[in-house]
Amino acid sequence: MGNAEKSACAVSVRAAASLIRRAGRTVACDAITAQLSGLKCEVQPDAASLANSVDLLLVFGGDGTMLHAAREIDGSNTPMLGVNIGGLGFLTAVPSHALAPALKSVWRGEFRFEPHALIEAEGIGRGKKIQTTALNDIVINRGAVSRLIALDVSVNDELVTRYRCDGLIVSSPTGSTAYSLAAGGAIVMPTADVFALTPICPHALSNRSIIMPLSATIRVKAVSSAGETVLNADGQMVGELDAGDEITIRRSRRTARLVHLADSPFFEALRRKLHWRGAYL
């Protein structure tokens, strides 16, 4: 499946289809990708149906496309291999120009499956039920009004603090290199069983990112009565909160299975993608 907003995806999708067929395997895609690329193949109506009918899901785009795919397939056991058509790309394992050798490595079994925990949020926002899943993060932040919001946060029913800030990021291990990193959070290995709780521009300079077990239950209560308080999952708006509304965030029972090639270690990716420099052994 490809990102319909990236025109370069069409070329890469067609190239992948050719490589797959030459390897004696069957090509399938979702309806949007079929229209985007003009492929003549088995077509499924959506990403969830596609994931349920294939052995490997190739996702063409950037990290946003991978996040969208993970939500759409909703914890399907089908592994995903991300093909990067764009910028930084921590979730995409293969650059588009290296697709041919990457697929050969897959055919030879030179890869590993890496389970990535999904996180979920549920509660009531402005009288409406909120229930959503994310691969990277759940973010509660201010809306269009440039004004601090107040959030009461507890972990396993123990009060942490009242944050006065632009927002709060509850990040999965996978999401530590996304918005949480930009807000000053720690980098976490994607296989670590932890949450990162990172305030965005907190009024108290002593408010720092907190690492806690992924088994924890996090409750966030909106306190602000003025302005908007918005809940987002992986960058997509889910709902708005009024003062007194509470959201519970915990680990989901579902996971996303990502494919990593044998020669793509995590720290090598950090050095390359974050342009780390300096002496190292």
Helices and strands as residue ranges (DSSP letters): H 8-22, E 28-30, H 31-37, E 42-44, H 47-51, E 57-61, H 63-73, E 80-84, E 94-95, G 96-98, H 99-107, E 111-125, E 128-134, E 137-142, E 149-155, E 158-165, E 167-171, G 174-177, H 179-182, E 194-200, E 210-213, E 218-222, E 229-233, E 236-241, E 246-261, H 266-273
